[in-house]
Structure formats: C-alpha cells, structure tokens
Amino acid sequence: MAVFLGGLMALSAGNLSKNPAHFVPGKIRILYCFEVDEQGGLFKIERSNTAADGIVIEVPVQALKRSVTVSVGLNDGKLYVPSGKTCGIVLVIDVSDEVKRFDRPLKITSKISAEKNMISVVGYTIDDEGRLHTLDTIFNNKSPDVVSFYTFRPVTLTWVQILNN
C-alpha cells in the first residue's frame, strides 16, 4: 500500500495559476442516511443507481461520543481541474447535531476505473468557496481499482487521477 499526500501542484504546476482547480456547487441529492454511535459501523451505498454505488464509509469505534445521523449524498455541480481525470463524483457527508469533528477519522473507500497511464489518485475536500484542499489518500498498489480517503470532519469530497502524459 502506498500513501500519497498530494497537493494541487500535483494537478499541474504550469496550469495552476491560469486555471486553478475549483468547484461550482449544484444541488445535493441525499442517497443514504444511517444512525451511528460510539460503537461505529460500516455502511455501504447500494441500489442508488448512481456512480456512488459501492462506496463504503467506515466509522471507527469511539469516533463519536453520541448517536448521530450521517447523511451521504452527491452534489451535481461542476468540477474544474487543469489536468488529470476527475472521478465524476462529488460526495457529501453530513452529520446531525452539529458534529464538526470526529475523534477518529472516517474512512471512505471506493472502486475506481484506473486509467492505463494513471500515476496516482489525489483526494480533495471542497470548501464553501469551491476551493479544493488535499485529503489523506491511501492507494492500494496491489488492488489499483480501490482507493480510500480519511477525514476527521463532515466533508464534501472528490478525487482526481493523476496521469502520466
């Protein structure tokens, strides 16, 4: 397993100043809601008939101090990147009761369709201004069609395949 902590510079240092990566939000469609408490749990998006089917969200034991509702959805806005291949998904993970931080990180795992010339995958959170910020990404070299991301907070996220041109 290789850990890749990339930055926006990985997308293309030469193009970054001219065309910075950004997101223009659209509408959010909630796909799945689940209750979780201090015992954590493993939750998989299924039968949503969207590109998010198969995504797994793992809430570790003691990540939360009380029971909350986690909502998972897709934002249909437009993602602009100067290079690389976007995954076509902007995932939104929201938590009830104004939970702003988890005591242990959530793990979000997805299958990907790896391009032949893919070097790696970079995960990004998207802030309220549409700016992208890198997210800890675990890319499994033994299984190049699976990628995982970690976050300590509710998040809007996406990922981009970095390609060898």
C-alpha positions in Angstrom: 0.0 0.0 0.0 1.4 3.4 -0.9 0.4 6.6 0.8 0.1 9.6 -1.5 -0.3 13.0 0.1 -0.5 15.3 -2.9 -1.3 18.9 -3.5 -2.9 21.0 -6.1 0.6 21.3 -7.5 0.3 17.7 -8.5 -2.5 18.6 -10.9 -0.3 20.8 -13.0 2.0 23.4 -11.7 2.3 25.1 -15.0 -1.5 25.4 -15.5 -2.4 26.2 -11.9 -2.1 30.0 -11.9 -4.0 30.3 -15.2 -6.8 27.8 -14.4 -7.0 26.9 -10.8 -9.0 23.8 -9.8 -12.4 24.7 -8.4 -15.9 23.5 -7.9 -19.2 25.3 -8.8 -21.8 23.7 -6.5 -25.1 22.4 -7.7 -27.9 20.5 -6.0 -27.3 17.9 -3.4 -29.2 14.6 -3.7 -29.2 12.5 -0.5 -28.6 8.8 -1.2 -28.3 7.2 2.2 -28.8 8.0 5.8 -27.7 5.9 8.8 -27.6 6.1 12.5 -24.2 5.6 14.2 -23.0 5.9 17.8 -19.7 5.4 19.7 -19.6 1.7 18.5 -19.1 2.9 14.9 -20.0 0.8 11.9 -19.5 0.0 8.3 -22.0 1.4 5.8 -22.2 0.8 2.0 -24.1 2.8 -0.6 -26.2 0.4 -2.6 -29.0 0.5 -5.1 -28.9 4.3 -5.6 -28.4 3.8 -9.3 -25.6 6.4 -9.2 -21.8 6.4 -9.5 -21.7 6.3 -5.7 -22.9 2.7 -5.5 -20.3 0.6 -3.8 -18.8 3.4 -1.8 -18.1 2.3 1.8 -18.0 4.6 4.8 -16.3 3.2 7.9 -16.9 4.9 11.2 -14.4 3.6 13.7 -15.2 2.8 17.3 -15.0 5.9 19.5 -15.1 8.3 16.6 -18.3 9.8 18.1 -19.4 10.4 21.7 -23.1 10.1 21.0 -25.6 8.7 18.4 -25.9 10.9 15.3 -27.4 10.6 11.8 -25.0 10.5 8.9 -26.3 11.6 5.5 -24.4 10.7 2.3 -25.3 12.4 -1.0 -24.0 13.7 -4.3 -23.6 17.3 -5.4 -24.3 17.6 -9.1 -22.2 20.8 -9.5 -19.3 21.2 -11.9 -15.6 20.3 -11.0 -12.9 22.1 -13.0 -9.3 20.8 -12.9 -6.4 21.9 -15.1 -5.3 18.3 -15.7 -5.9 14.8 -14.6 -9.2 12.8 -14.8 -12.0 13.5 -12.4 -13.9 10.6 -10.9 -17.3 12.2 -11.8 -18.4 12.1 -8.1 -18.7 14.9 -5.6 -19.6 13.1 -2.4 -21.2 15.0 0.5 -21.1 13.5 4.0 -23.1 15.5 6.6 -23.7 14.7 10.3 -26.6 15.7 12.5 -26.3 17.5 15.9 -23.7 20.0 14.6 -20.9 17.5 14.9 -17.9 19.3 13.5 -15.1 16.8 14.2 -14.7 13.1 14.8 -12.4 11.8 17.5 -11.1 9.2 15.0 -11.1 9.5 11.2 -13.8 8.2 8.9 -12.6 6.0 6.1 -14.3 6.4 2.7 -13.4 3.6 0.2 -14.4 3.5 -3.5 -13.6 1.4 -6.5 -12.2 3.4 -9.4 -11.7 2.8 -13.1 -7.9 3.3 -13.3 -6.6 4.8 -16.5 -3.7 2.9 -18.1 -1.4 5.9 -17.6 -2.5 6.7 -14.0 0.3 7.6 -11.6 -1.9 8.0 -8.5 -5.1 9.3 -7.1 -5.5 12.5 -5.1 -8.5 13.1 -2.9 -9.8 16.6 -2.3 -12.2 18.2 0.1 -14.2 21.1 -1.3 -14.8 24.2 0.9 -17.8 26.6 0.8 -15.9 28.8 -1.6 -15.4 25.9 -4.1 -11.6 25.6 -3.4 -10.0 22.2 -3.3 -7.8 21.0 -0.4 -5.9 17.7 -0.3 -7.2 14.8 1.7 -5.2 11.9 3.0 -5.4 9.2 0.4 -4.5 5.5 0.5 -4.0 4.0 -2.9 -3.5 0.2 -2.9 -0.9 -0.9 -5.4 -2.0 -4.5 -5.1 -5.5 -3.5 -6.0 -5.3 -0.5 -8.3 -9.0 -0.3 -8.6 -9.6 0.7 -4.9 -8.8 3.9 -3.2 -9.5 5.1 0.4 -9.7 8.6 2.0 -9.6 9.7 5.6 -11.3 12.6 7.2 -11.8 13.9 10.8 -14.9 16.0 9.8 -18.1 16.1 7.8 -16.9 16.8 4.2 -17.6 17.4 0.6 -15.0 15.4 -1.4 -13.9 14.2 -4.8 -10.8 12.6 -6.3 -8.7 13.0 -9.4 -6.5 10.5 -11.2 -3.1 12.0 -11.9 -2.0 10.8 -15.3 1.4 10.4 -16.9 1.2 12.3 -20.1 
